[in-house]
Amino acid sequence: MEKHQSILELHPGLVWGFAITVVIMLLLDLGIFNKKSHEVSSKEATIWTIVWISLSMVFSGVVYWAFNTDGTPESHALAVEKFTQYQAAYWIEKALSVDNLFVFILVFGFFKVPKFLHHKVLFWGIIGALIFRAIFIFAGVGLINLTYLPEMDIFGTPVKINIVMTLFGLFLVYAGIKSWGDGDDDDDEDYSNTAGARLIKSFWKVSDNYDGDKFFTIQNGIKMATPLLVVVGVIEFTDVLFAVDSIPAIFAISDDPFILYTSNIFAILGLRSLYFLLANFIHMFSKLPYGLAIILSFIGVKMLIAPWYHISSPVSLGIVGGVLVISVILSIMFPDKEDEEKEKLD
């Protein structure tokens, strides 16, 4: 992958601009608009979804501006490449994050979480994601830069193979094949026994009942965690598991940690509102897991063949977008019979 100056080198102020924007939006979200726990309406979810997607698209324009430094054809070409890298990384993460929604619905149902508490759980889940994604992305980029093998001649072509990228590619192809039609395995999972739940229970005794939107309660003079804290632990652990797929996937798009992190975080930040918007229409995405399996496999193949053939970001973006659109169209045209029966009962 050809090396260019990163946004960090060209415009260091963008780091602070991005950080301040995220902090302000989170404070507005939790401190003003959602100060009191309440059930999020479809209208509110739609507004916030539009806000987060709009912010991410505006930032992609900032990425283009930052790299189009002098208006020359070379500068414009680099800016377009970086712009499409951001877009591709954003929509890949967004698509793979939508798969989280299926698990979130199962987790909330398993723990019988009241609807007015869903937003608070997802909010603190996002805070954890901000931290873990930063660790994964910046550590991953550093590790990749350290694991290039010396140039060698393979099939008559001089190539430089990266050990980590090759392993990621093989893993993503495997993950894509394994996840094909494997979406129902989570239905019978005991979420009270996952690593996230066990971690919370190892530190605190957990009460049997919720206490409003509190994470801790006092019973018989003893401070105890409520089931709500256990749910947050499960959501955090679930996000880490999903990051194992999504983070390697975006490494195939760019080696600029700032582009990867900002696109990833904007996609994650919009996930909460998207959850409330799509939760009642999740049956319309029954074929999405198959589309995600194709995307994971494609990204894996892209990584494996990168030393010989580079699939550009615009092409990657087109393939990812096309697969997502086709998945949704097929879901609407050929809904699962179980989903149709549930919809009729509702």
N, C-alpha and C positions, 0 to 999 in steps of 0.2 A: 504494500500500500504506500503510495507516494507521500512523502512527508511535506507538510506545509506548516506555516505558522499557525498556532492555535489562537482561538479568540482570547485566551488568557494573555497571550503575548501582544496581540494587536490592541485590545481594549480591556485592560484590567478592571476598569470601572463597571463593566458588565457583571462581574461577579457580585459586587455589592448591590447592583441594581436588581439582579435576579433574587438574591437573598432577601432584600428589603421587600420586594413584591410578594414573595411567598409568605413572609412573616406577617405583613399587613393583611393579606387575604385570609390567613389562618385566624388572626385576631378578630377580623370582621366576622368570619364564619362562626367561631365559638363564642366570642365575647359580646357580640351585638345581635346578630341575626338568630343565633341558636343558644342564647344565654340560658334559656330554660329548655329542658328536654321535652320534645314534643314529636308527634308523628309527622314526618315530612310528607307534604302533599305532592301530587304529580306536578302541579303548577310550580311550586317552589323548586322541585327537583329539575324541572325543565329549565328554569331561569338559571340555576347554578351550573347546569350542564353547558348551557350556551356561554355563560361567563368564562368557565374554565377552558373550553375549546377555543373561544375567541382569544383569550390571553395566550394560549399556546401558539395559535396561528400568528398573532402579532409578534410573538417572540421569534418565530421562524423568519419573519420579515427582518427583524433585528439581526439575525444571523446572516442573512443575505447582505444587509447593509455593512456589517462589520468586515466582511471579506471582500466586498467590492470597493477596495480602497482607493483606486485611481481611475476607475471607469474604462480601463483598457480591456480588449477582448479576453486577455489572459485572466485578468482580475474578475471579470464578469463570469467566465467559465468556472473559476474556482468558487465564486460565490454561489452559483447555481448548484454545483456539486455539494457544497456544505449545506445549502438550503434543503436539498433533497435528502441528504444524510439525516438531517434533523427530522424531516417529515417521515422518512421511512422508519427511523428508530421510534418516533412517537407513535405511529400507527401500529407498529409491531407490538410495542409494549401495551398499547390500548387494547388491541385484539386479544393478546394473551391475558391481560388483566380482566377482561370481560369473563374469561373462563373462571376467574375467582368468584364471580357472582353466583355461579351454580353452587359452589362450596359454602359461600356466606349464607345463602338461603337454607342450606342443610344444617349449618351450625346454629343459626338462630332458631330454627325449628326444633333441633335436638335439645337445646337448653331452654326452650319455651321463653325466649327473650321478648318482653313486651315491645310492640312496634315503636313506642315513643322513646325507647332506649337504643334503637338501632344506630341512630346518628352518632351518639356519644361513643359507642363501641368502635364504629368505623373511623371516627376522628382520631382516637388514640392509636388505632391501628395504623393510620397514615403517618402519625408522628414517628412511630417505630420504623416505618418503611423509609422515611427520609434519612434516618441514620444508617440503617442496614444497607440501603441501595448505594449510599455514598461509599461505604466500606467496600462493598462488592465491586463497584465500578472502578474506583481509583486503584484499589489493590489489583484488580484484574488487568487493567491497562499496564500497570507497572510490571506485573508478572509476564504478560505477553511480550513486552519490550525486552525482557531478559532471556527469553527462551527461543530465540531464532537460531537455527542450526547454520553452520557455515554453508556458503553457496555450493551446490553440487549439481551435477549433470544427470537429469532423469528424463528418459524418453527423448534424448537429444536436445533437451532444453535446460539451460542453467536456471535453477530455482533456489529460493531460500525458504525452507519449510519451517514453520513455527510449531513447536511441540504442543503448546497449550491450545492453539487454534485448531490443530488437527484433532486433539482429544475432544474439544468442544464440538467440532463438526460431527465426529463419530457419535458422540452422546446425543446430539440433537436429532440425527437421523434415527437413532435407536428410540429416542423419546417420541418422535413423530409416529413411527411404526407402532410402538407399544400403545400409544394413546388413541389409535384409530379404533373407534367403537368401544373404547374402554371407559366411557363416561359414567356408567351406572355403578361402578365399584364403590363410590363414596356413599351411596345411599344407605348402606347397612353399617357404616363405620361408627365405632363408639368414640365420639369426640371427647368424652370425659376422661379418656385414657391416653390422649395424645401427649406429646412431649410438652406442649405449651401448658396444658392443664396440670400435668404432673409437676411442672416447675412451680406453679403457683401454690399447689397443695403441699409442696415440700417446705415452703416458707410459712404458710399460714393455714390455720384450720378454716374450712369453708362452711358458711352457714347454709342451711337448707333452702332459704327463701331470699328473694330480692328485697332490698330496702330502698325503694325509689331508684334514684340514679347514683346511689353511693357505691363506692368500691369497697368500703369497710363499714362494719356495723358493730355494735356492742350488744352482746347477749349474755345475760347472767354475769355481768361484770367482766366478760372476756372479749377482747378485740378480735374480730374474725373478718376474713375476706368474704365478700358476697359472691354469688355465682357470676355477677357481672364482670368481676376481675378475671375470673376463670375464662370467660368468653373472650375477653381482650387478649389473654395469653394464647388461646387457641387461634384467634385471628392473626396475631403476630407470627406464630409458628407457621401457619398456613401461607402467609405472605413470603416467608423465607423459603419455603418449599417451592413456591411458584417462581421465585427469583432465580432458582437453580436452572429453570428453563429460559426465562425471559432475558436475564443478563447476558449469558453466552450468546443468545440470538442477536442482540444489538451490537456485540463486538464484531460481527460480520459486516456491519454497516459503516462503522467509523472507528478510528483510533483516538479521537479527540474526546477526552473525558468530560469536558464541559458540555459539549453537544450531547453526549450520551446521558449525562446526569440531568441536565435541564429537560430534555425531551422525556426522560423516564419519570421525573418528578411531576411534570405537568400532566402526564398520562395518569399517574397514580392519584394526584390531587383531585382529578375529575371523576375518579372511580366511585366515590361516595354518592354524589348526586346521580350518577348513572345507575347505581344500584337501585335507588328509590324510583327512578324513572322506568327501569326495565323489569323490576321485580314482579310486577303484575303481568308482564308480557314475555316472560322468559320462555314460554312455549314456542314463541316465534323464532327461537334461535336453536332449535333442536339439532340442526345440522352443523352448527358452528364448531363443535368439537372436531368434526371431520376436517373442516377447513383449517382449524388450528394445527391439526396433525400434518396437513400438507405444508403449511407455512414453516413449521419446525423442521420438517424434512428438507424443504427447499433451502432454508438458511444453513442447515448442516452441510448440504451438498455444496452450497456457495463457499463455505469455509474450506472444504476439502479440496476444491479445484482452484482456490484462489492463487496458489503459486504458479499455476499454468494459465488460468483465464480469469480475468476480473469482471464480475457482473456489476455494472455501474449502479449507483444508488437510484437513479430514475427508473431503471428497469426493475430493480428490486421493489421499489415503491409501487410500480404498476402491477406487478405480480401479486404482492400482498393485498393491495386494494381490490384487485379483480377476484381473488379467492374469497375475500370477506363478503363482497357483494353477492357473488354466486351462492355462497353458503346461506346468506339471509334469504335470498330469493327462493332457493330450494326448500328452506325451512317453512316458508309461507305457502309454497305450492304443494309440498308433500309433508304436512305435519304428522308427527307420530300419533298413532291411534290412541295411546294412553293420554297424551296431551289433549286430544280432541274430546275424550270422554270427561277429563277433569274440567275442561272449559264448559262443557254442557252442564255438568253438575253445579258449577259455580253460577 
